[in-house]
Amino acid sequence: MGKKLKDYWLFIVFSILIAIGFILDLSIAHGVFDNFYSFLLTMLKFVPAVFILIGLFEVWIDKELIEKHLGENSGFLAYFWVIILASTTVGGLYVAFPVASALYKKGASPRIIFSYIGTAAICRIPMTLFEASYVGASFTAIRWLVSIPLVIISSILMEKLISEKDLSQISDAA
């Protein structure tokens, strides 16, 4: 039981601080709790559907297909495919991380996984449309033209810097 309690220390501290804030009637505690509650509801709406889709992905998509198009021997076209996949991600990075783990288990190379996570953070279609409508399509195009090459370069560097042992530990934790 001590080990389990130790794993949740941050949540316990958060709960205690929120309780103290409510007792002292601090408005910031109410705001933090409202944000937490809103995020929790969003997670409860998205995450079950995401895990169902990931389960279907793991059953229906052959490992050979992923290894061929996104694996170690895949070419530059793999970045195109991963950008297309990442742009359709709905729900933010808390959806992208489980998808990235599923891709890694299916044989996608680490550089492609890192590119997927990076482009899922910057290239989602709803976010792009929202951005283009408020700050303009030219700004959005410039941001993509700068961000995507930087994501690809950094993902290649991260693959070279992170050992295979560390990558397998990350995948096992997910």
Backbone as JSON Lines, residues from 0, in Angstrom:
{"i":0,"aa":"M","n":[0.82,-1.2,0.0],"ca":[0.0,0.0,0.0],"c":[0.85,1.25,0.0]}
{"i":1,"aa":"G","n":[2.02,1.2,0.7],"ca":[2.91,2.35,0.75],"c":[3.43,2.72,-0.62]}
{"i":2,"aa":"K","n":[3.72,1.72,-1.44],"ca":[4.21,1.98,-2.8],"c":[3.12,2.65,-3.64]}
{"i":3,"aa":"K","n":[1.9,2.18,-3.51],"ca":[0.8,2.77,-4.28],"c":[0.56,4.21,-3.87]}
{"i":4,"aa":"L","n":[0.59,4.5,-2.58],"ca":[0.4,5.86,-2.09],"c":[1.52,6.77,-2.57]}
{"i":5,"aa":"K","n":[2.73,6.22,-2.62],"ca":[3.89,6.98,-3.08],"c":[3.74,7.38,-4.55]}
{"i":6,"aa":"D","n":[3.1,6.53,-5.33],"ca":[2.91,6.82,-6.75],"c":[1.96,7.99,-7.0]}
{"i":7,"aa":"Y","n":[1.11,8.28,-6.04],"ca":[0.1,9.33,-6.21],"c":[0.36,10.55,-5.35]}
{"i":8,"aa":"W","n":[1.6,10.79,-4.99],"ca":[1.93,11.89,-4.08],"c":[1.53,13.25,-4.65]}
{"i":9,"aa":"L","n":[1.71,13.44,-5.94],"ca":[1.38,14.73,-6.54],"c":[-0.12,15.0,-6.47]}
{"i":10,"aa":"F","n":[-0.92,13.99,-6.75],"ca":[-2.37,14.16,-6.67],"c":[-2.81,14.41,-5.23]}
{"i":11,"aa":"I","n":[-2.16,13.75,-4.3],"ca":[-2.5,13.94,-2.88],"c":[-2.18,15.37,-2.45]}
{"i":12,"aa":"V","n":[-1.0,15.87,-2.83],"ca":[-0.63,17.24,-2.5],"c":[-1.61,18.22,-3.15]}
{"i":13,"aa":"F","n":[-1.95,17.99,-4.41],"ca":[-2.92,18.82,-5.11],"c":[-4.26,18.85,-4.36]}
{"i":14,"aa":"S","n":[-4.73,17.69,-3.95],"ca":[-6.02,17.61,-3.24],"c":[-5.98,18.35,-1.91]}
{"i":15,"aa":"I","n":[-4.87,18.21,-1.19],"ca":[-4.73,18.91,0.09],"c":[-4.73,20.42,-0.12]}
{"i":16,"aa":"L","n":[-3.98,20.88,-1.11],"ca":[-3.92,22.33,-1.38],"c":[-5.28,22.87,-1.82]}
{"i":17,"aa":"I","n":[-6.0,22.13,-2.62],"ca":[-7.34,22.57,-3.04],"c":[-8.27,22.61,-1.84]}
{"i":18,"aa":"A","n":[-8.19,21.6,-0.97],"ca":[-9.04,21.57,0.23],"c":[-8.74,22.78,1.13]}
{"i":19,"aa":"I","n":[-7.46,23.09,1.31],"ca":[-7.08,24.26,2.11],"c":[-7.62,25.53,1.46]}
{"i":20,"aa":"G","n":[-7.51,25.6,0.14],"ca":[-8.04,26.77,-0.59],"c":[-9.53,26.93,-0.43]}
{"i":21,"aa":"F","n":[-10.27,25.81,-0.45],"ca":[-11.72,25.88,-0.24],"c":[-12.04,26.3,1.19]}
{"i":22,"aa":"I","n":[-11.3,25.77,2.15],"ca":[-11.55,26.13,3.55],"c":[-11.31,27.62,3.77]}
{"i":23,"aa":"L","n":[-10.24,28.14,3.15],"ca":[-9.91,29.57,3.28],"c":[-10.72,30.44,2.32]}
{"i":24,"aa":"D","n":[-11.55,29.8,1.5],"ca":[-12.4,30.48,0.52],"c":[-11.57,31.34,-0.44]}
{"i":25,"aa":"L","n":[-10.5,30.75,-0.96],"ca":[-9.65,31.44,-1.94],"c":[-10.24,31.24,-3.34]}
{"i":26,"aa":"S","n":[-10.38,32.32,-4.06],"ca":[-10.97,32.22,-5.4],"c":[-10.09,31.41,-6.34]}
{"i":27,"aa":"I","n":[-8.78,31.45,-6.14],"ca":[-7.89,30.69,-7.02],"c":[-8.12,29.19,-6.87]}
{"i":28,"aa":"A","n":[-8.45,28.73,-5.68],"ca":[-8.73,27.31,-5.48],"c":[-9.97,26.9,-6.25]}
{"i":29,"aa":"H","n":[-10.98,27.77,-6.25],"ca":[-12.2,27.47,-7.0],"c":[-11.9,27.41,-8.5]}
{"i":30,"aa":"G","n":[-11.09,28.34,-8.99],"ca":[-10.72,28.35,-10.41],"c":[-9.92,27.13,-10.8]}
{"i":31,"aa":"V","n":[-8.96,26.75,-9.97],"ca":[-8.14,25.57,-10.25],"c":[-9.01,24.31,-10.26]}
{"i":32,"aa":"F","n":[-9.91,24.21,-9.27],"ca":[-10.79,23.04,-9.22],"c":[-11.72,23.01,-10.43]}
{"i":33,"aa":"D","n":[-12.26,24.16,-10.83],"ca":[-13.13,24.2,-12.0],"c":[-12.38,23.75,-13.26]}
{"i":34,"aa":"N","n":[-11.14,24.2,-13.42],"ca":[-10.33,23.77,-14.57],"c":[-10.04,22.27,-14.51]}
{"i":35,"aa":"F","n":[-9.7,21.78,-13.32],"ca":[-9.44,20.35,-13.14],"c":[-10.68,19.54,-13.49]}
{"i":36,"aa":"Y","n":[-11.83,19.97,-12.99],"ca":[-13.09,19.27,-13.24],"c":[-13.43,19.27,-14.73]}
{"i":37,"aa":"S","n":[-13.25,20.4,-15.39],"ca":[-13.51,20.5,-16.82],"c":[-12.59,19.56,-17.62]}
{"i":38,"aa":"F","n":[-11.3,19.56,-17.25],"ca":[-10.35,18.68,-17.93],"c":[-10.7,17.22,-17.68]}
{"i":39,"aa":"L","n":[-11.09,16.89,-16.45],"ca":[-11.46,15.51,-16.12],"c":[-12.65,15.06,-16.96]}
{"i":40,"aa":"L","n":[-13.66,15.92,-17.1],"ca":[-14.81,15.56,-17.94],"c":[-14.41,15.35,-19.39]}
{"i":41,"aa":"T","n":[-13.53,16.21,-19.88],"ca":[-13.04,16.05,-21.26],"c":[-12.32,14.72,-21.42]}
{"i":42,"aa":"M","n":[-11.48,14.39,-20.46],"ca":[-10.76,13.11,-20.51],"c":[-11.73,11.93,-20.49]}
{"i":43,"aa":"L","n":[-12.75,12.0,-19.66],"ca":[-13.72,10.91,-19.57],"c":[-14.53,10.77,-20.85]}
{"i":44,"aa":"K","n":[-14.66,11.86,-21.61],"ca":[-15.38,11.79,-22.88],"c":[-14.5,11.2,-23.99]}
{"i":45,"aa":"F","n":[-13.23,11.61,-24.05],"ca":[-12.36,11.21,-25.15],"c":[-11.66,9.88,-24.95]}
{"i":46,"aa":"V","n":[-11.09,9.68,-23.8],"ca":[-10.17,8.57,-23.59],"c":[-10.79,7.19,-23.84]}
{"i":47,"aa":"P","n":[-12.01,6.9,-23.38],"ca":[-12.55,5.58,-23.69],"c":[-12.65,5.31,-25.2]}
{"i":48,"aa":"A","n":[-13.1,6.28,-25.95],"ca":[-13.2,6.1,-27.4],"c":[-11.81,5.92,-28.02]}
{"i":49,"aa":"V","n":[-10.84,6.67,-27.52],"ca":[-9.47,6.55,-28.03],"c":[-8.93,5.14,-27.79]}
{"i":50,"aa":"F","n":[-9.15,4.62,-26.59],"ca":[-8.64,3.28,-26.29],"c":[-9.36,2.2,-27.1]}
{"i":51,"aa":"I","n":[-10.62,2.39,-27.39],"ca":[-11.33,1.45,-28.26],"c":[-10.73,1.49,-29.66]}
{"i":52,"aa":"L","n":[-10.5,2.7,-30.18],"ca":[-9.9,2.82,-31.52],"c":[-8.49,2.26,-31.56]}
{"i":53,"aa":"I","n":[-7.72,2.47,-30.5],"ca":[-6.37,1.92,-30.46],"c":[-6.42,0.39,-30.41]}
{"i":54,"aa":"G","n":[-7.37,-0.14,-29.66],"ca":[-7.53,-1.6,-29.62],"c":[-7.88,-2.15,-31.0]}
{"i":55,"aa":"L","n":[-8.77,-1.48,-31.7],"ca":[-9.1,-1.9,-33.06],"c":[-7.89,-1.78,-33.99]}
{"i":56,"aa":"F","n":[-7.12,-0.71,-33.83],"ca":[-5.9,-0.52,-34.61],"c":[-4.93,-1.68,-34.39]}
{"i":57,"aa":"E","n":[-4.76,-2.06,-33.12],"ca":[-3.81,-3.14,-32.82],"c":[-4.27,-4.48,-33.37]}
{"i":58,"aa":"V","n":[-5.58,-4.68,-33.48],"ca":[-6.1,-5.95,-33.99],"c":[-6.15,-5.96,-35.51]}
{"i":59,"aa":"W","n":[-6.6,-4.87,-36.11],"ca":[-6.88,-4.87,-37.54],"c":[-5.68,-4.52,-38.42]}
{"i":60,"aa":"I","n":[-4.72,-3.75,-37.94],"ca":[-3.61,-3.32,-38.78],"c":[-2.42,-4.25,-38.57]}
{"i":61,"aa":"D","n":[-1.92,-4.78,-39.65],"ca":[-0.78,-5.7,-39.59],"c":[0.5,-4.96,-39.22]}
{"i":62,"aa":"K","n":[1.31,-5.63,-38.43],"ca":[2.59,-5.06,-38.01],"c":[3.48,-4.81,-39.22]}
{"i":63,"aa":"E","n":[3.42,-5.7,-40.2],"ca":[4.24,-5.55,-41.4],"c":[3.93,-4.27,-42.17]}
{"i":64,"aa":"L","n":[2.65,-3.89,-42.19],"ca":[2.24,-2.66,-42.88],"c":[2.86,-1.44,-42.21]}
{"i":65,"aa":"I","n":[2.81,-1.38,-40.89],"ca":[3.39,-0.26,-40.16],"c":[4.9,-0.26,-40.33]}
{"i":66,"aa":"E","n":[5.54,-1.44,-40.22],"ca":[6.99,-1.51,-40.39],"c":[7.42,-1.08,-41.78]}
{"i":67,"aa":"K","n":[6.63,-1.43,-42.79],"ca":[6.96,-1.07,-44.17],"c":[6.89,0.45,-44.39]}
{"i":68,"aa":"H","n":[5.82,1.08,-43.89],"ca":[5.61,2.49,-44.18],"c":[6.17,3.44,-43.12]}
{"i":69,"aa":"L","n":[6.31,2.98,-41.87],"ca":[6.76,3.86,-40.79],"c":[7.94,3.28,-40.01]}
{"i":70,"aa":"G","n":[8.48,2.17,-40.44],"ca":[9.53,1.48,-39.71],"c":[10.92,2.03,-39.98]}
{"i":71,"aa":"E","n":[11.91,1.28,-39.51],"ca":[13.32,1.69,-39.62],"c":[13.75,1.93,-41.07]}
{"i":72,"aa":"N","n":[13.24,1.14,-41.99],"ca":[13.67,1.24,-43.39],"c":[12.77,2.14,-44.23]}
{"i":73,"aa":"S","n":[11.83,2.81,-43.59],"ca":[10.94,3.69,-44.34],"c":[11.7,4.94,-44.77]}
{"i":74,"aa":"G","n":[11.28,5.49,-45.86],"ca":[11.95,6.67,-46.4],"c":[11.31,7.96,-45.91]}
{"i":75,"aa":"F","n":[11.58,9.01,-46.67],"ca":[11.08,10.33,-46.31],"c":[9.56,10.4,-46.4]}
{"i":76,"aa":"L","n":[8.95,9.53,-47.19],"ca":[7.5,9.5,-47.33],"c":[6.82,9.17,-45.99]}
{"i":77,"aa":"A","n":[7.53,8.5,-45.11],"ca":[6.97,8.18,-43.78],"c":[6.61,9.45,-43.02]}
{"i":78,"aa":"Y","n":[7.4,10.49,-43.19],"ca":[7.09,11.76,-42.53],"c":[5.79,12.35,-43.06]}
{"i":79,"aa":"F","n":[5.57,12.21,-44.36],"ca":[4.31,12.67,-44.94],"c":[3.13,11.93,-44.32]}
{"i":80,"aa":"W","n":[3.24,10.59,-44.23],"ca":[2.16,9.79,-43.67],"c":[1.9,10.13,-42.21]}
{"i":81,"aa":"V","n":[2.96,10.35,-41.47],"ca":[2.79,10.63,-40.05],"c":[2.22,12.04,-39.84]}
{"i":82,"aa":"I","n":[2.52,12.97,-40.71],"ca":[1.92,14.31,-40.61],"c":[0.43,14.23,-40.93]}
{"i":83,"aa":"I","n":[0.06,13.44,-41.92],"ca":[-1.36,13.25,-42.25],"c":[-2.08,12.61,-41.06]}
{"i":84,"aa":"L","n":[-1.47,11.58,-40.49],"ca":[-2.08,10.91,-39.34],"c":[-2.2,11.87,-38.15]}
{"i":85,"aa":"A","n":[-1.15,12.63,-37.88],"ca":[-1.16,13.56,-36.75],"c":[-2.16,14.68,-36.95]}
{"i":86,"aa":"S","n":[-2.35,15.11,-38.17],"ca":[-3.29,16.23,-38.4],"c":[-4.73,15.82,-38.14]}
{"i":87,"aa":"T","n":[-5.01,14.53,-38.18],"ca":[-6.37,14.07,-37.9],"c":[-6.59,13.76,-36.42]}
{"i":88,"aa":"T","n":[-5.57,13.91,-35.61],"ca":[-5.69,13.64,-34.18],"c":[-6.61,14.67,-33.54]}
{"i":89,"aa":"V","n":[-7.6,14.19,-32.85],"ca":[-8.53,15.06,-32.14],"c":[-8.34,14.81,-30.65]}
{"i":90,"aa":"G","n":[-8.29,15.88,-29.88],"ca":[-8.21,15.71,-28.44],"c":[-6.88,16.06,-27.83]}
{"i":91,"aa":"G","n":[-5.93,16.46,-28.61],"ca":[-4.66,16.89,-28.04],"c":[-3.68,15.77,-27.81]}
{"i":92,"aa":"L","n":[-2.67,16.08,-27.05],"ca":[-1.59,15.13,-26.84],"c":[-1.98,13.96,-25.95]}
{"i":93,"aa":"Y","n":[-3.0,14.12,-25.13],"ca":[-3.39,12.96,-24.33],"c":[-4.04,11.89,-25.18]}
{"i":94,"aa":"V","n":[-4.36,12.19,-26.41],"ca":[-4.77,11.19,-27.38],"c":[-3.57,10.73,-28.2]}
{"i":95,"aa":"A","n":[-2.65,11.64,-28.49],"ca":[-1.5,11.33,-29.33],"c":[-0.54,10.35,-28.66]}
{"i":96,"aa":"F","n":[-0.35,10.46,-27.35],"ca":[0.6,9.56,-26.68],"c":[0.19,8.09,-26.73]}
{"i":97,"aa":"P","n":[-1.06,7.72,-26.46],"ca":[-1.42,6.31,-26.62],"c":[-1.31,5.82,-28.06]}
{"i":98,"aa":"V","n":[-1.64,6.69,-29.02],"ca":[-1.49,6.32,-30.43],"c":[-0.02,6.1,-30.76]}
{"i":99,"aa":"A","n":[0.85,6.97,-30.24],"ca":[2.28,6.82,-30.47],"c":[2.79,5.5,-29.89]}
{"i":100,"aa":"S","n":[2.31,5.14,-28.73],"ca":[2.71,3.87,-28.12],"c":[2.26,2.69,-28.97]}
{"i":101,"aa":"A","n":[1.04,2.75,-29.49],"ca":[0.54,1.68,-30.35],"c":[1.36,1.59,-31.63]}
{"i":102,"aa":"L","n":[1.73,2.73,-32.21],"ca":[2.56,2.72,-33.41],"c":[3.93,2.12,-33.12]}
{"i":103,"aa":"Y","n":[4.5,2.45,-31.97],"ca":[5.81,1.92,-31.6],"c":[5.76,0.41,-31.43]}
{"i":104,"aa":"K","n":[4.7,-0.08,-30.8],"ca":[4.54,-1.53,-30.61],"c":[4.35,-2.25,-31.93]}
{"i":105,"aa":"K","n":[3.81,-1.55,-32.93],"ca":[3.61,-2.14,-34.25],"c":[4.86,-2.05,-35.13]}
{"i":106,"aa":"G","n":[5.91,-1.38,-34.64],"ca":[7.15,-1.37,-35.4],"c":[7.54,-0.06,-36.04]}
{"i":107,"aa":"A","n":[6.85,1.02,-35.73],"ca":[7.25,2.32,-36.26],"c":[8.56,2.73,-35.62]}
{"i":108,"aa":"S","n":[9.4,3.41,-36.38],"ca":[10.71,3.8,-35.85],"c":[10.55,4.96,-34.87]}
{"i":109,"aa":"P","n":[11.48,5.08,-33.94],"ca":[11.4,6.16,-32.95],"c":[11.34,7.55,-33.58]}
{"i":110,"aa":"R","n":[12.09,7.79,-34.65],"ca":[12.06,9.12,-35.26],"c":[10.68,9.44,-35.8]}
{"i":111,"aa":"I","n":[9.99,8.45,-36.3],"ca":[8.63,8.64,-36.81],"c":[7.66,8.87,-35.64]}
{"i":112,"aa":"I","n":[7.87,8.16,-34.55],"ca":[7.03,8.36,-33.36],"c":[7.21,9.77,-32.82]}
{"i":113,"aa":"F","n":[8.47,10.2,-32.7],"ca":[8.73,11.56,-32.21],"c":[8.13,12.61,-33.16]}
{"i":114,"aa":"S","n":[8.23,12.34,-34.46],"ca":[7.63,13.26,-35.43],"c":[6.11,13.29,-35.3]}
{"i":115,"aa":"Y","n":[5.53,12.13,-35.05],"ca":[4.08,12.07,-34.87],"c":[3.66,12.92,-33.68]}
{"i":116,"aa":"I","n":[4.33,12.75,-32.56],"ca":[3.97,13.51,-31.35],"c":[4.15,15.01,-31.59]}
{"i":117,"aa":"G","n":[5.26,15.39,-32.21],"ca":[5.5,16.81,-32.49],"c":[4.49,17.4,-33.44]}
{"i":118,"aa":"T","n":[4.19,16.69,-34.51],"ca":[3.24,17.24,-35.47],"c":[1.81,17.16,-34.96]}
{"i":119,"aa":"A","n":[1.52,16.21,-34.05],"ca":[0.19,16.17,-33.44],"c":[-0.02,17.4,-32.56]}
{"i":120,"aa":"A","n":[1.07,17.94,-32.06],"ca":[0.96,19.14,-31.23],"c":[0.77,20.4,-32.06]}
{"i":121,"aa":"I","n":[1.21,20.39,-33.31],"ca":[1.17,21.64,-34.08],"c":[0.33,21.6,-35.35]}
{"i":122,"aa":"C","n":[-0.07,20.43,-35.82],"ca":[-0.71,20.33,-37.14],"c":[-2.14,19.81,-37.13]}
{"i":123,"aa":"R","n":[-2.78,19.78,-35.99],"ca":[-4.16,19.27,-35.95],"c":[-5.06,20.17,-36.79]}
{"i":124,"aa":"I","n":[-5.92,19.57,-37.57],"ca":[-6.78,20.32,-38.48],"c":[-7.68,21.31,-37.75]}
{"i":125,"aa":"P","n":[-8.38,20.93,-36.68],"ca":[-9.23,21.93,-36.01],"c":[-8.42,23.12,-35.49]}
{"i":126,"aa":"M","n":[-7.27,22.85,-34.91],"ca":[-6.43,23.93,-34.39],"c":[-5.92,24.82,-35.53]}
{"i":127,"aa":"T","n":[-5.55,24.2,-36.64],"ca":[-5.05,24.96,-37.79],"c":[-6.13,25.87,-38.37]}
{"i":128,"aa":"L","n":[-7.34,25.35,-38.49],"ca":[-8.44,26.17,-39.01],"c":[-8.75,27.33,-38.07]}
{"i":129,"aa":"F","n":[-8.75,27.07,-36.78],"ca":[-8.99,28.12,-35.8],"c":[-7.9,29.18,-35.88]}
{"i":130,"aa":"E","n":[-6.65,28.73,-35.96],"ca":[-5.53,29.67,-36.04],"c":[-5.6,30.51,-37.32]}
{"i":131,"aa":"A","n":[-5.86,29.86,-38.44],"ca":[-5.91,30.57,-39.72],"c":[-7.05,31.59,-39.75]}
{"i":132,"aa":"S","n":[-8.15,31.29,-39.09],"ca":[-9.26,32.24,-39.09],"c":[-8.99,33.46,-38.22]}
{"i":133,"aa":"Y","n":[-8.12,33.32,-37.22],"ca":[-7.85,34.45,-36.33],"c":[-6.59,35.22,-36.67]}
{"i":134,"aa":"V","n":[-5.52,34.54,-37.05],"ca":[-4.27,35.26,-37.33],"c":[-3.88,35.21,-38.8]}
{"i":135,"aa":"G","n":[-4.66,34.51,-39.6],"ca":[-4.42,34.51,-41.03],"c":[-3.75,33.25,-41.55]}
{"i":136,"aa":"A","n":[-4.09,32.94,-42.79],"ca":[-3.54,31.74,-43.42],"c":[-2.04,31.86,-43.66]}
{"i":137,"aa":"S","n":[-1.56,33.07,-43.94],"ca":[-0.12,33.23,-44.19],"c":[0.69,32.94,-42.92]}
{"i":138,"aa":"F","n":[0.21,33.39,-41.78],"ca":[0.89,33.08,-40.52],"c":[0.91,31.58,-40.29]}
{"i":139,"aa":"T","n":[-0.23,30.92,-40.51],"ca":[-0.31,29.48,-40.31],"c":[0.64,28.74,-41.25]}
{"i":140,"aa":"A","n":[0.69,29.18,-42.5],"ca":[1.59,28.53,-43.46],"c":[3.05,28.72,-43.06]}
{"i":141,"aa":"I","n":[3.41,29.91,-42.63],"ca":[4.79,30.16,-42.18],"c":[5.11,29.31,-40.96]}
{"i":142,"aa":"R","n":[4.16,29.22,-40.03],"ca":[4.4,28.41,-38.83],"c":[4.61,26.95,-39.19]}
{"i":143,"aa":"W","n":[3.82,26.43,-40.12],"ca":[3.99,25.05,-40.55],"c":[5.33,24.86,-41.26]}
{"i":144,"aa":"L","n":[5.68,25.81,-42.15],"ca":[6.93,25.69,-42.91],"c":[8.16,25.75,-42.01]}
{"i":145,"aa":"V","n":[8.06,26.42,-40.89],"ca":[9.17,26.48,-39.94],"c":[9.11,25.3,-38.97]}
{"i":146,"aa":"S","n":[7.93,25.01,-38.46],"ca":[7.79,24.01,-37.4],"c":[8.02,22.58,-37.87]}
{"i":147,"aa":"I","n":[7.46,22.22,-39.0],"ca":[7.55,20.81,-39.44],"c":[8.99,20.38,-39.69]}
{"i":148,"aa":"P","n":[9.81,21.15,-40.43],"ca":[11.21,20.72,-40.57],"c":[11.95,20.64,-39.23]}
{"i":149,"aa":"L","n":[11.65,21.55,-38.31],"ca":[12.29,21.5,-37.0],"c":[11.87,20.26,-36.22]}
{"i":150,"aa":"V","n":[10.62,19.89,-36.33],"ca":[10.15,18.67,-35.67],"c":[10.85,17.45,-36.26]}
{"i":151,"aa":"I","n":[10.97,17.39,-37.56],"ca":[11.63,16.25,-38.21],"c":[13.1,16.18,-37.82]}
{"i":152,"aa":"I","n":[13.78,17.31,-37.86],"ca":[15.21,17.33,-37.48],"c":[15.38,16.92,-36.02]}
{"i":153,"aa":"S","n":[14.57,17.46,-35.15],"ca":[14.7,17.12,-33.73],"c":[14.34,15.67,-33.47]}
{"i":154,"aa":"S","n":[13.4,15.11,-34.21],"ca":[13.04,13.7,-34.01],"c":[14.18,12.78,-34.45]}
{"i":155,"aa":"I","n":[14.86,13.15,-35.52],"ca":[16.02,12.35,-35.96],"c":[17.13,12.42,-34.91]}
{"i":156,"aa":"L","n":[17.37,13.61,-34.38],"ca":[18.39,13.76,-33.34],"c":[18.02,13.0,-32.06]}
{"i":157,"aa":"M","n":[16.76,13.06,-31.66],"ca":[16.34,12.34,-30.46],"c":[16.49,10.84,-30.63]}
{"i":158,"aa":"E","n":[16.2,10.33,-31.83],"ca":[16.37,8.89,-32.08],"c":[17.82,8.48,-31.9]}
{"i":159,"aa":"K","n":[18.72,9.34,-32.35],"ca":[20.15,9.03,-32.23],"c":[20.64,9.14,-30.78]}
{"i":160,"aa":"L","n":[20.04,10.04,-30.0],"ca":[20.49,10.28,-28.64],"c":[19.9,9.31,-27.61]}
{"i":161,"aa":"I","n":[18.71,8.82,-27.86],"ca":[18.06,7.94,-26.9],"c":[18.36,6.48,-27.25]}
{"i":162,"aa":"S","n":[18.82,5.75,-26.27],"ca":[19.18,4.35,-26.52],"c":[17.93,3.49,-26.69]}
{"i":163,"aa":"E","n":[18.1,2.34,-27.32],"ca":[16.99,1.41,-27.55],"c":[16.43,0.89,-26.23]}
{"i":164,"aa":"K","n":[17.29,0.72,-25.24],"ca":[16.85,0.28,-23.91],"c":[15.89,1.3,-23.3]}
{"i":165,"aa":"D","n":[16.24,2.59,-23.4],"ca":[15.38,3.64,-22.85],"c":[14.05,3.7,-23.59]}
{"i":166,"aa":"L","n":[14.1,3.51,-24.9],"ca":[12.86,3.53,-25.68],"c":[11.94,2.38,-25.3]}
{"i":167,"aa":"S","n":[12.5,1.2,-25.06],"ca":[11.65,0.06,-24.68],"c":[11.06,0.27,-23.29]}
{"i":168,"aa":"Q","n":[11.8,0.94,-22.4],"ca":[11.26,1.24,-21.07],"c":[10.11,2.22,-21.16]}
{"i":169,"aa":"I","n":[10.23,3.21,-22.04],"ca":[9.16,4.18,-22.23],"c":[7.92,3.47,-22.77]}
{"i":170,"aa":"S","n":[8.1,2.58,-23.74],"ca":[6.98,1.87,-24.33],"c":[6.34,0.93,-23.31]}
{"i":171,"aa":"D","n":[7.13,0.28,-22.49],"ca":[6.59,-0.63,-21.48],"c":[5.79,0.12,-20.42]}
{"i":172,"aa":"A","n":[6.16,1.35,-20.13],"ca":[5.44,2.14,-19.13],"c":[4.08,2.6,-19.63]}
{"i":173,"aa":"A","n":[3.95,2.7,-20.95],"ca":[2.69,3.21,-21.52],"c":[1.61,2.21,-21.55]}
